Amino acid sequence: MKPVGRYAFLIVAVTLFALLAGAAFRSTTGALFEPLEHEFGWSRTGTSGAVTANLIFYGLTAPFAAAAMERFGVKRVIITGLTLVALGAGLTTVMTSLWQLWVLWGLFIGIGTGVMALVFGAIVAQRWFHTHRGLVMGIFSAANACGQLIFLPLIVQLAHHPGWRAASLATASVALLVIPFFLLFFRDRPQDMGRLPYGSPTDLEYDAAAATPAHSSASIHPQRAAWRIAIDVLAEASKSRAFWILAFTFFVCGWSTNGLIQTHFIPAAHDHGMPATTAAGLLAVIGIFDVIGTVLSGWLTDRMNPAILLMIYYTLRGLSLVFLNTMLAPTIEPPLWVFIIFYGLDWVATVPPTVALCRTYFGPQKAGIVFGWVFASHMIGAGIASVSAGMIRDLTGTYLLAWLSAAVLCIAAAASLLSLRSAPRLVHDVAMKG
């Protein structure tokens, strides 16, 4: 078989569309806090709790979705997720109680977006690309920023006029729009077309042997149930110290991004007198620089020790959070621009090196599912941060302690990576430098 050609980049485009849309679905929650609280009289703790449910289901879905993709195919799983998102977003327009928000945001949209998490991008990059995999993963990670950049200001505008229901219906419409593109253009593997991954050498059998660590166990049994595959891989990976370090650092990543800044930056800035539309615009700017930073991180991951990259990212992120509370004001002051630009560059720059370390320690076949479990810890961290920051705000009237606790966790994450600095790189990944 010959390597696949340009069709691999069509797969990238369709994947980007779904990832971008998934980011748009998740960006609605922070923008809809105040309209929902105003109409229904709900507390910030109550609405934050719905976001926590969303983030936890989103994260816990990822490893099982990865196993389901191995068992049933990527296309079927993604279309199911898009349908759940459309239902969850559409049904919010007729809800009347807080528990319904928890079910729709948490269960429906949480699971629906969970199957379109970055685990999906990691599997596509693994299956379709032999060379430049880190760069492709960086591009996929940046799609989260693009979704935020494109949709968040629109969602905020719709939430203010004509209202939050229009914003929810727009989200449902985007989910339905993506489905035909998947049906028409997406393929699960290049082998389905009689081709090898992009950039593959002619001797694929030799390459697979060279790319698999000696301690990796037998391959995944294709007839096992998806949940059993996910649990078996977790049981094996949990015996490794590297897994727990990666899970902890990604827990902190979720805490300091999705759970804290993405969920609470708009209401926190509003507490300091800044209009919600202005704060949403700043999050969109974070999205612009996130694209740059994440693609650059993917490029660096193909060339540098990923553990060292992660140490740098978490250290700088922690230092920036220490000063955030002093930067917020009714208007945008120059120091806040520094934070916005830096945090954007660092937002999901952690993803490509984390995926690379999963592949290094657990082999190419199980890397997607292992990353799914690591990603689950990311969203558990995000969920805990979301509700705890809301409680801190309700109890103290400020987000100061939320920023500082996240800063401490980031420094701890950087320190934990010291033991992975000398992680061996796979023969296959070293070859990717070209």
C-alpha positions as CSV (number, residue, x, y, z in Angstrom):
1,M,0.0,0.0,0.0
2,K,1.0,3.6,-0.7
3,P,0.7,6.5,1.8
4,V,-2.5,8.5,1.6
5,G,-2.1,11.8,-0.2
6,R,-4.1,15.0,0.0
7,Y,-7.2,13.3,1.3
8,A,-5.6,13.2,4.8
9,F,-5.9,17.0,4.8
10,L,-9.6,16.8,4.0
11,I,-9.9,14.6,7.0
12,V,-8.1,17.3,9.0
13,A,-10.5,19.9,7.7
14,V,-13.6,17.9,8.7
15,T,-12.1,17.1,12.1
16,L,-11.4,20.8,12.6
17,F,-15.0,21.7,11.8
18,A,-16.3,19.3,14.5
19,L,-13.7,20.4,17.1
20,L,-14.4,24.0,16.4
21,A,-18.1,23.4,16.8
22,G,-17.5,21.5,20.0
23,A,-15.6,24.5,21.4
24,A,-18.5,26.7,20.5
25,F,-21.0,24.5,22.4
26,R,-18.8,24.7,25.5
27,S,-18.3,28.5,25.3
28,T,-22.0,29.2,25.8
29,T,-22.0,28.3,29.5
30,G,-20.1,31.3,30.9
31,A,-21.9,33.7,28.7
32,L,-25.4,32.5,29.8
33,F,-24.8,32.6,33.6
34,E,-26.3,36.1,34.2
35,P,-29.3,35.8,31.8
36,L,-30.3,32.5,33.4
37,E,-29.8,33.8,37.0
38,H,-31.8,37.0,36.2
39,E,-34.8,35.1,34.7
40,F,-35.0,32.2,37.1
41,G,-33.5,33.6,40.3
42,W,-30.8,30.9,40.5
43,S,-27.6,31.4,42.4
44,R,-24.1,31.5,41.0
45,T,-23.4,28.3,42.9
46,G,-26.4,26.6,41.2
47,T,-25.5,27.6,37.7
48,S,-21.8,26.8,38.3
49,G,-22.9,23.4,39.5
50,A,-24.5,22.7,36.2
51,V,-21.2,23.7,34.5
52,T,-19.4,21.3,36.8
53,A,-21.7,18.5,35.8
54,N,-21.1,19.4,32.1
55,L,-17.3,19.4,32.5
56,I,-17.2,16.2,34.5
57,F,-19.4,14.3,32.1
58,Y,-17.4,15.8,29.2
59,G,-14.2,14.6,30.6
60,L,-15.4,11.1,31.8
61,T,-16.9,10.5,28.4
62,A,-13.6,10.9,26.6
63,P,-11.9,7.5,27.4
64,F,-15.1,5.5,26.7
65,A,-15.6,7.5,23.5
66,A,-12.1,6.7,22.5
67,A,-12.7,3.0,23.1
68,A,-16.1,3.2,21.2
69,M,-14.2,4.8,18.3
70,E,-11.9,1.8,18.2
71,R,-14.9,-0.6,18.5
72,F,-17.6,1.0,16.3
73,G,-15.8,3.6,14.2
74,V,-15.2,7.4,14.7
75,K,-17.9,8.5,12.3
76,R,-20.8,6.8,14.2
77,V,-19.6,8.0,17.6
78,I,-19.2,11.7,16.5
79,I,-22.6,11.8,14.8
80,T,-24.2,10.5,18.0
81,G,-22.4,13.2,20.0
82,L,-23.6,15.9,17.7
83,T,-27.2,14.7,18.0
84,L,-27.0,14.8,21.8
85,V,-25.6,18.3,21.7
86,A,-28.5,19.5,19.4
87,L,-31.0,17.9,21.7
88,G,-29.4,19.3,24.9
89,A,-29.1,22.9,23.6
90,G,-32.6,22.9,22.0
91,L,-34.4,21.6,25.0
92,T,-32.9,24.3,27.3
93,T,-35.3,26.8,25.7
94,V,-38.3,25.1,27.4
95,M,-36.8,24.3,30.8
96,T,-38.3,25.7,34.0
97,S,-36.2,24.2,36.9
98,L,-32.5,24.2,37.9
99,W,-32.3,20.4,37.8
100,Q,-33.3,20.5,34.1
101,L,-30.3,22.8,33.4
102,W,-28.1,20.2,35.2
103,V,-29.5,17.4,33.1
104,L,-29.3,19.3,29.7
105,W,-26.0,21.1,30.2
106,G,-24.4,18.3,32.3
107,L,-25.7,15.0,30.8
108,F,-26.7,15.8,27.2
109,I,-24.2,18.5,26.2
110,G,-21.5,17.1,28.5
111,I,-21.6,13.6,26.9
112,G,-22.2,15.0,23.4
113,T,-19.2,17.3,23.5
114,G,-17.2,14.6,25.4
115,V,-17.1,12.5,22.3
116,M,-15.8,15.5,20.3
117,A,-13.0,16.2,22.9
118,L,-9.4,16.4,21.9
119,V,-9.2,12.6,22.3
120,F,-11.0,12.6,19.0
121,G,-8.3,14.7,17.4
122,A,-5.6,12.6,18.9
123,I,-7.1,9.4,17.4
124,V,-7.4,11.1,14.0
125,A,-3.8,12.4,14.1
126,Q,-2.6,9.0,15.2
127,R,-4.4,7.1,12.4
128,W,-3.9,9.4,9.5
129,F,-0.4,10.9,10.0
130,H,3.0,9.2,10.4
131,T,5.0,12.5,10.0
132,H,4.2,15.9,11.6
133,R,1.8,14.3,14.1
134,G,2.6,16.8,16.8
135,L,2.0,19.7,14.4
136,V,-1.4,18.2,13.4
137,M,-2.3,17.7,17.0
138,G,-1.4,21.3,17.7
139,I,-3.7,22.4,14.9
140,F,-6.5,20.3,16.3
141,S,-6.0,21.8,19.8
142,A,-6.1,25.3,18.3
143,A,-9.6,24.5,17.0
144,N,-10.9,24.9,20.5
145,A,-9.6,28.5,20.4
146,C,-11.2,29.1,17.0
147,G,-14.6,28.0,18.3
148,Q,-14.3,30.3,21.2
149,L,-13.1,33.1,18.9
150,I,-15.9,32.8,16.4
151,F,-18.9,31.9,18.5
152,L,-18.4,33.4,22.0
153,P,-19.0,37.1,21.0
154,L,-22.0,36.0,18.9
155,I,-23.4,34.0,21.8
156,V,-23.0,37.0,24.2
157,Q,-24.8,39.2,21.7
158,L,-27.6,36.8,21.2
159,A,-28.0,36.3,24.9
160,H,-28.5,40.1,25.4
161,H,-30.7,40.5,22.4
162,P,-33.0,38.8,21.5
163,G,-32.2,36.5,24.5
164,W,-30.5,33.5,25.9
165,R,-32.9,31.1,24.1
166,A,-31.8,32.4,20.8
167,A,-28.2,31.6,21.8
168,S,-29.2,28.0,22.7
169,L,-31.0,27.5,19.4
170,A,-28.0,28.8,17.5
171,T,-25.8,26.2,19.3
172,A,-28.3,23.4,18.4
173,S,-28.3,24.6,14.8
174,V,-24.5,24.5,14.5
175,A,-24.5,20.9,15.9
176,L,-27.0,19.8,13.2
177,L,-25.0,21.6,10.5
178,V,-21.8,19.6,11.1
179,I,-23.5,16.2,10.7
180,P,-23.8,16.2,6.8
181,F,-20.1,17.0,6.5
182,F,-19.2,13.9,8.5
183,L,-21.6,11.7,6.5
184,L,-20.2,12.9,3.2
185,F,-16.4,13.2,3.7
186,F,-15.1,11.5,6.9
187,R,-13.4,8.1,6.8
188,D,-12.3,6.2,9.9
189,R,-8.9,5.1,8.7
190,P,-6.7,5.5,5.6
191,Q,-6.7,1.7,5.3
192,D,-10.4,1.9,4.5
193,M,-9.2,3.6,1.2
194,G,-6.4,1.0,0.7
195,R,-3.7,3.5,1.9
196,L,-1.2,4.0,4.7
197,P,-1.1,7.0,7.0
198,Y,0.4,10.2,5.5
199,G,4.2,10.1,5.3
200,S,4.4,6.4,6.2
201,P,7.5,4.4,5.1
202,T,7.0,1.4,2.9
203,D,7.8,-1.1,5.6
204,L,4.9,-0.3,8.0
205,E,5.2,-3.6,9.9
206,Y,8.8,-2.7,10.9
207,D,7.8,0.8,11.9
208,A,4.9,-0.5,14.1
209,A,7.3,-2.8,16.0
210,A,9.9,0.0,16.4
211,A,7.2,2.5,17.6
212,T,5.8,0.2,20.4
213,P,7.5,0.3,23.8
214,A,8.9,-3.0,25.0
215,H,6.7,-2.9,28.1
216,S,3.5,-2.4,26.1
217,S,1.1,-5.3,26.4
218,A,-0.9,-7.1,23.7
219,S,-3.0,-5.2,21.3
220,I,-6.6,-4.2,22.1
221,H,-9.1,-7.1,21.4
222,P,-11.5,-5.8,18.7
223,Q,-14.5,-7.7,20.0
224,R,-14.5,-6.5,23.6
225,A,-17.2,-4.0,24.7
226,A,-16.0,-0.4,24.5
227,W,-16.4,0.1,28.2
228,R,-14.3,-3.0,28.9
229,I,-11.6,-1.8,26.6
230,A,-11.5,1.6,28.4
231,I,-11.3,0.0,31.8
232,D,-8.7,-2.5,30.8
233,V,-6.4,0.2,29.4
234,L,-6.9,2.2,32.6
235,A,-6.0,-0.8,34.8
236,E,-2.8,-1.2,32.8
237,A,-1.9,2.5,32.7
238,S,-2.6,3.1,36.3
239,K,0.4,0.9,37.2
240,S,2.7,3.5,35.8
241,R,3.9,6.5,37.7
242,A,4.0,8.5,34.4
243,F,0.2,8.0,34.1
244,W,-0.5,9.6,37.4
245,I,1.8,12.5,36.7
246,L,0.2,13.2,33.4
247,A,-3.3,12.8,35.0
248,F,-2.4,15.3,37.8
249,T,-0.8,17.9,35.4
250,F,-3.8,17.7,33.1
251,F,-6.1,18.0,36.1
252,V,-4.4,21.3,36.9
253,C,-4.6,22.3,33.3
254,G,-8.4,21.9,33.3
255,W,-8.7,23.6,36.6
256,S,-6.8,26.7,35.4
257,T,-8.4,27.0,31.9
258,N,-11.9,25.6,31.3
259,G,-13.0,25.5,34.9
260,L,-11.7,28.9,36.0
261,I,-10.9,31.3,33.2
262,Q,-13.3,30.1,30.5
263,T,-16.2,29.7,33.0
264,H,-15.6,32.7,35.4
265,F,-13.6,35.3,33.6
266,I,-16.7,37.1,32.2
267,P,-18.5,37.3,35.5
268,A,-15.3,38.1,37.4
269,A,-14.5,41.0,35.0
270,H,-18.1,42.2,35.4
271,D,-17.6,42.2,39.2
272,H,-14.9,44.8,38.5
273,G,-17.2,47.0,36.4
274,M,-16.3,45.7,33.0
275,P,-19.2,45.1,30.6
276,A,-19.9,41.4,29.8
277,T,-19.5,42.1,26.0
278,T,-16.0,43.6,26.6
279,A,-15.0,40.6,28.7
280,A,-16.3,38.2,26.1
281,G,-14.2,40.1,23.5
282,L,-11.1,39.5,25.6
283,L,-11.8,35.8,25.8
284,A,-12.0,35.9,22.0
285,V,-8.6,37.5,21.9
286,I,-7.3,34.7,24.1
287,G,-8.6,32.5,21.4
288,I,-6.6,34.3,18.7
289,F,-3.3,33.8,20.6
290,D,-4.3,30.3,21.6
291,V,-4.3,29.3,17.9
292,I,-0.7,30.7,17.6
293,G,0.5,29.2,20.8
294,T,-0.9,25.7,20.3
295,V,0.3,25.3,16.7
296,L,3.7,26.5,17.8
297,S,3.6,24.0,20.8
298,G,2.8,21.2,18.3
299,W,5.8,22.2,16.2
300,L,8.0,22.3,19.3
301,T,6.7,18.9,20.5
302,D,8.1,17.3,17.3
303,R,11.5,18.7,18.1
304,M,11.9,19.0,21.9
305,N,11.4,17.0,25.1
306,P,7.7,17.3,25.8
307,A,8.1,17.1,29.6
308,I,10.4,20.2,29.6
309,L,7.9,22.1,27.5
310,L,5.1,21.2,30.0
311,M,7.3,22.4,32.9
312,I,7.7,25.8,31.2
313,Y,4.0,26.1,30.4
314,Y,2.7,25.4,33.9
315,T,5.3,27.5,35.6
316,L,4.5,30.6,33.5
317,R,0.7,30.0,33.8
318,G,0.9,29.9,37.6
319,L,2.9,33.1,37.8
320,S,0.4,34.9,35.5
321,L,-2.6,33.9,37.7
322,V,-0.9,35.5,40.8
323,F,-1.4,38.9,39.3
324,L,-4.8,38.6,37.6
325,N,-6.9,40.1,40.3
326,T,-4.9,43.4,40.2
327,M,-5.3,43.7,36.4
328,L,-9.1,43.6,36.3
329,A,-10.8,47.0,36.1
330,P,-13.9,48.7,34.5
331,T,-11.7,49.4,31.4
332,I,-9.0,47.4,29.7
333,E,-5.7,48.6,31.1
334,P,-2.3,47.7,29.5
335,P,-1.3,45.0,32.1
336,L,-4.5,43.1,31.4
337,W,-3.5,42.9,27.7
338,V,-0.2,41.2,28.8
339,F,-2.2,38.6,30.7
340,I,-4.7,38.0,27.8
341,I,-1.9,37.6,25.2
342,F,0.2,35.3,27.5
343,Y,-2.7,33.2,28.7
344,G,-3.8,32.8,25.1
345,L,-0.4,31.5,24.0
346,D,-0.4,29.1,26.9
347,W,-4.1,28.0,27.0
348,V,-4.0,24.5,25.4
349,A,-0.3,24.5,24.5
350,T,-0.1,21.7,27.0
351,V,-2.1,19.3,24.7
352,P,0.5,18.3,22.1
353,P,3.3,17.4,24.6
354,T,0.8,15.6,26.8
355,V,-0.4,13.5,23.9
356,A,3.3,12.8,22.9
357,L,4.1,11.6,26.4
358,C,1.0,9.2,26.4
359,R,2.3,7.8,23.1
360,T,5.9,7.5,24.5
361,Y,4.9,5.6,27.6
362,F,1.9,3.5,26.4
363,G,2.4,2.9,22.7
364,P,0.6,4.1,19.6
365,Q,-2.4,1.8,19.8
366,K,-3.4,2.6,23.4
367,A,-2.2,6.2,23.4
368,G,-5.7,7.5,22.4
369,I,-7.5,5.7,25.2
370,V,-4.8,6.6,27.8
371,F,-5.1,10.2,26.7
372,G,-8.8,9.8,27.1
373,W,-8.3,9.0,30.8
374,V,-5.8,11.8,31.2
375,F,-8.3,14.1,29.6
376,A,-11.0,12.9,32.0
377,S,-8.8,14.2,34.8
378,H,-8.5,17.5,33.0
379,M,-12.3,17.9,33.0
380,I,-12.7,16.7,36.6
381,G,-10.2,19.4,37.5
382,A,-12.2,21.9,35.4
383,G,-15.5,20.8,37.1
384,I,-14.1,21.2,40.6
385,A,-12.7,24.6,39.8
386,S,-15.9,25.8,38.3
387,V,-18.1,25.0,41.3
388,S,-15.4,25.9,43.9
389,A,-14.7,29.3,42.2
390,G,-18.4,30.0,42.2
391,M,-18.6,29.2,45.9
392,I,-15.6,31.4,46.7
393,R,-17.3,34.2,44.8
394,D,-20.6,33.7,46.8
395,L,-18.8,33.5,50.1
396,T,-16.2,36.3,49.8
397,G,-17.6,38.5,47.0
398,T,-14.4,38.2,45.0
399,Y,-12.5,35.6,42.9
400,L,-9.0,36.4,44.5
401,L,-8.7,33.1,46.3
402,A,-9.7,31.2,43.2
403,W,-6.9,32.8,41.2
404,L,-4.3,32.2,43.9
405,S,-5.2,28.5,44.5
406,A,-5.0,27.8,40.8
407,A,-1.5,29.5,40.7
408,V,-0.3,27.1,43.5
409,L,-1.6,24.1,41.6
410,C,0.2,25.1,38.4
411,I,3.6,25.4,40.2
412,A,3.0,22.0,41.8
413,A,2.2,20.5,38.3
414,A,5.5,21.9,36.9
415,A,7.4,20.4,39.8
416,S,5.8,17.0,39.3
417,L,7.2,16.8,35.8
418,L,10.8,16.7,36.9
419,S,10.8,12.9,36.9
420,L,9.7,12.7,33.3
421,R,12.5,14.9,31.9
422,S,14.5,11.9,30.7
423,A,11.5,10.1,29.2
424,P,12.6,8.0,26.2
425,R,11.4,9.1,22.8
426,L,10.1,6.5,20.3
427,V,12.1,5.8,17.2
428,H,9.0,6.7,15.2
429,D,8.7,10.1,17.0
430,V,12.3,11.0,16.6
431,A,11.9,10.4,12.9
432,M,9.1,12.9,12.8
433,K,11.6,15.7,13.2
434,G,12.0,15.7,9.4
